[in-house]
Amino acid sequence: MDKILQGIKIVDLTSVVMGPFCTLNLADMGADVIKVENGSGDSTRHLGPSHTKGMGSIFLHLNRNKRSVKLDLKSDEGRKKFLSLIKDSDVFVHSLRHKSIERLGLSYKDLIKVNENIIFCGMYGYSKDGPYSENPAYDDIIQAASGVAATQGKMTGSPKYLSALVADKTAGLYGVNAIVSALFHRERTGEGQEIEVPMFETLVNYNMIEHMYGETFSPPLSGTYYPRAVSPYRKPYETKNGYISVLIYNDKHWREFFEVINRKDLETDPRFKNINSRTEHIDIVYQTVENIMLEKTTEEWIKILSKTDIPFTKVNELFDLFNDPHLDNINFFKFTHHPTEGDIIEMKHPINYSKTPATIRKHAPTLGEHNDEVFNGL
């Protein structure tokens, strides 16, 4: 088998980022993903620069290795064609709200009449059992609802969104895990099942792993928030001529650091004694290092820290990544030719499989590009 999900057929009724990021990863792993779009197409087709209308840069990165069909699911003909796809598919993924998928007559109970062993994955804002089930949800909304924005606010002074679409992409990856797990279950038992991937609950779980903190215990041993992660001084350190990221984390790192900066006085300071005392006094610890880093240039610190086992790196701008020696060595960025967009830069799938490597096989499709190919094939 050339690809880990080769032979798996997925009908993809998702849009924006959460669902398409999920199915992108499945497509990279070899699944045949058929992207079903309405007349105007996925809204991300119009996000970012493009040479051709409907082929925006964000869409290109989320939808490679997929085939696109255009269907009106509210029409009898569109519904008939859609169900013909479901009949011999392994997985159906959608990102509509609970009542919307039911109104279309495409809920789990509807689809198992056509394919009793289908794996049905609904990717929602909130799970259907709670009072928020029909609330609209986008990345910003879920960052706020899940506590992620408030957690950022501990560092900045007021709630802030992360600059990455962390809610969409995190839920997307949970979706990948859920679908592959359900495929494994079906391989063992022959049974399909319904999967619900709610963004809200996913992000609460994601954020609270470290930030439940003292509230983990009953009664609580302390409040919420992991102090090191939310310290306002947790940021790249300013040097004489720029910035550097340094994480002096374990006791060995700290001993090495005190030695190279010739500060034996700090080695005996009780606030720096071990990880517990450093966490308790984390703001002072970070402020101390911040002042020390200002004494030398970035290049001088790189030379000094290179002789230790202390984790550090220069602070890259996004454009710097195109010339990063590590990414260059593994061919992370590569040029491919797109029929409508010309030469574009693609990113390598980040996971390495020794037997079944993920590959870029198809360009991101134009709207309805594969209607004839898919339905004539049926």
Residue pairs with C-beta under 8 A, 6 or more apart in sequence:
1 7
1 356
2 30
2 356
3 29
3 30
3 356
3 357
3 358
3 359
4 29
4 30
4 353
4 356
4 358
5 26
5 29
5 30
5 31
5 180
5 183
6 30
6 31
6 356
7 30
8 26
8 30
8 31
8 32
8 90
8 91
8 183
9 31
9 32
9 34
9 88
9 89
9 90
9 91
10 23
10 26
10 27
10 31
10 32
10 33
10 34
10 89
10 90
10 91
10 92
10 93
11 34
11 36
11 82
11 85
11 86
11 89
11 91
11 92
11 93
12 19
12 20
12 23
12 33
12 34
12 35
12 36
12 66
12 93
13 19
13 36
13 92
13 93
13 94
13 95
13 96
13 106
14 20
14 22
14 23
14 35
14 93
14 94
14 95
14 123
15 37
15 42
15 43
15 44
15 95
16 42
16 43
16 44
16 95
16 138
16 168
17 44
17 58
17 62
17 139
17 165
17 168
17 169
17 172
18 95
18 123
18 167
18 168
18 169
18 171
18 172
18 175
18 199
19 93
19 94
19 95
19 123
19 172
19 175
20 35
20 42
20 44
20 62
20 63
20 172
21 62
21 168
21 169
21 172
21 173
22 93
22 121
22 123
22 171
22 172
22 173
22 175
22 176
22 179
22 197
23 31
23 33
23 35
23 66
23 93
24 61
24 62
24 63
24 64
24 65
24 66
24 172
25 172
25 173
25 176
25 349
26 33
26 91
26 176
26 179
26 180
27 33
27 64
27 65
27 66
28 64
28 65
28 349
28 358
28 359
28 360
29 349
29 356
29 358
30 356
30 358
31 91
32 67
33 65
33 66
33 67
34 66
34 67
34 68
34 69
34 85
34 89
34 370
34 374
35 42
35 63
35 66
35 67
35 68
35 69
35 365
36 69
36 71
36 73
36 82
36 85
37 68
37 69
37 70
37 71
37 367
37 368
38 70
38 71
38 72
38 73
39 70
39 72
41 54
41 70
41 367
42 59
42 63
44 56
44 58
44 59
44 62
44 63
45 54
45 55
45 56
45 59
45 367
46 53
46 54
46 56
47 56
47 57
47 58
47 59
48 56
48 57
48 58
48 59
49 56
49 57
50 56
50 57
50 60
50 341
51 340
51 341
51 342
52 340
52 341
52 366
54 366
54 367
55 338
55 340
55 341
55 364
55 366
59 364
60 338
60 341
60 344
60 364
61 346
61 347
61 364
62 364
63 364
63 365
64 346
64 360
64 362
64 363
64 364
65 360
65 361
65 362
66 362
66 364
66 365
67 362
67 365
67 369
67 370
67 373
67 374
68 365
68 366
68 367
68 368
68 369
68 370
69 81
69 85
69 368
69 370
69 371
69 374
69 375
70 367
70 368
70 371
71 78
71 81
71 82
72 78
73 79
73 82
73 104
73 106
74 104
79 104
79 105
81 375
82 106
83 114
84 375
84 378
85 374
85 378
86 92
86 111
86 114
86 115
86 118
87 114
87 115
88 115
88 378
89 115
89 118
90 118
90 119
90 183
90 186
91 118
91 119
91 120
91 121
91 179
91 182
91 183
92 111
92 118
92 119
92 120
92 121
93 121
93 123
93 175
93 179
94 101
94 106
94 121
94 122
94 123
95 122
95 123
95 124
96 104
96 122
97 124
97 125
97 133
97 134
97 136
98 122
98 124
98 128
98 133
98 134
99 134
101 107
101 122
108 120
108 122
108 194
111 118
111 120
112 118
112 120
112 192
115 192
116 192
117 186
117 190
117 191
117 192
118 192
119 179
119 182
119 183
119 186
119 192
119 193
119 195
120 192
120 193
120 194
120 195
121 175
121 178
121 179
121 182
121 195
121 197
122 194
122 195
122 196
122 197
123 171
123 172
123 175
123 197
123 199
124 133
124 137
124 196
124 197
124 198
124 199
125 132
125 135
125 136
125 137
125 141
125 142
125 198
125 199
125 200
126 132
126 133
126 135
126 137
126 198
126 199
126 200
126 201
127 133
127 196
127 198
127 200
127 201
128 196
132 200
137 145
137 199
137 200
139 161
139 165
139 166
139 167
139 168
140 161
142 148
142 167
142 171
142 199
142 200
142 203
143 149
143 161
143 162
143 166
143 167
143 203
144 150
144 159
144 161
145 200
145 203
146 167
146 200
146 203
146 204
146 206
146 207
147 204
147 207
147 208
147 211
148 161
148 162
148 166
148 167
148 203
148 207
149 159
149 160
149 161
150 159
151 207
151 211
151 225
151 229
151 230
152 159
152 160
152 161
152 162
153 159
153 160
154 225
154 230
154 232
155 230
155 231
155 232
155 234
155 235
156 232
157 232
166 203
167 199
167 202
167 203
168 199
170 202
170 203
170 206
171 197
171 198
171 199
171 202
171 203
174 197
174 202
175 195
175 197
178 195
178 197
179 195
182 192
182 193
182 195
185 191
185 193
186 192
186 193
210 226
210 229
211 224
211 225
211 226
211 229
211 230
212 224
213 222
213 223
213 224
213 225
213 226
214 220
214 221
214 222
214 223
214 224
215 222
215 223
215 224
227 279
227 280
227 282
228 234
228 279
228 282
231 282
231 283
231 286
232 283
233 282
233 283
233 286
233 287
233 290
234 282
234 286
236 243
236 244
236 245
236 315
237 243
237 244
237 245
237 246
237 289
237 290
237 293
237 294
238 290
238 293
238 294
239 293
239 294
239 296
239 297
239 298
239 300
239 301
240 294
240 295
240 296
240 297
240 298
240 300
241 297
241 298
241 299
242 297
242 298
242 314
242 315
243 298
243 314
243 315
244 293
244 298
244 301
244 302
244 312
244 313
244 314
244 315
245 312
245 313
245 314
245 315
246 289
246 293
246 301
246 305
246 310
246 311
246 312
247 253
247 310
247 311
247 312
248 254
248 257
248 289
248 310
249 311
250 275
251 274
251 275
252 309
253 308
253 309
253 310
253 311
254 267
254 272
254 278
255 267
256 308
256 309
256 310
257 308
257 310
258 264
258 266
258 267
260 304
260 305
260 307
260 308
261 292
263 292
266 272
266 288
270 277
271 277
271 278
271 280
271 281
271 284
271 285
272 278
272 285
278 285
293 301
296 304
298 314
301 312
302 312
302 314
305 312
316 324
321 327
321 333
322 333
322 345
327 333
330 348
331 348
332 347
332 348
333 345
333 346
333 347
333 348
334 345
334 346
334 348
334 360
335 343
335 344
335 345
335 346
336 343
336 344
336 346
336 360
336 363
337 343
337 344
338 344
338 363
338 364
339 363
339 366
340 366
346 360
349 358
349 359
349 360
351 358
